[in-house]
Amino acid sequence: MTDIAVLTSLIEPEAKALGFALVRIKMIGGKSDPTLQIMAERPDTRQLDIADCEALSRRISDVLDAADPIEEAYRLEVSSPGIDRPLTRESDFADWAGFDARVRLVEEINGRKQLDGRIVGIEGDTITVALSKSGDAFAFPFSAIASAKLLLTDALIKATAPLSTEGADSIVKEG
């Protein structure tokens, strides 16, 4: 089994050297098709472009080749977290307050293991979400999260519109 902490210790300094923040490192796929998925972002834009992904991929590849921390053959995937991004850090719940999310808990809390709702925020390590159906506040510790991600809504699309659409018009006009 691949040790994500070891991978993080190898990858994070390389991402930081390029001015990027890691969002998530995860092994996905099965034994027949393992993929090391690395999500990163520019802290100022919360996005990566293709050139950023390429630069990070090349830098990480060299480090991983030298350290060889993964026993089996694998595919490397470097990407921006996308619009309906995973929420993996405590700071994500402050940064994305006011937006809708789906949270899966490790264990049931107050009869719930999954919840959809608007992120109210985080205080200390306690996250509060206003549940979609009732509007009731639901608080839980960050450590109780199995997975969390933003839900695709019009408000999220508007808030995460690309900083530059240069070239987009020419593509549309040519098509």
Beta strands, then each sheet from edge to edge (+ up, - down):
strand 1: 21-28
strand 2: 35-41
strand 3: 75-79
strand 4: 100-109
strand 5: 112-123
strand 6: 126-131
strand 7: 137-141
strand 8: 145-150
sheet 1: 1+ 2- 3-
sheet 2: 7+ 6- 5+ 4- 8+
end
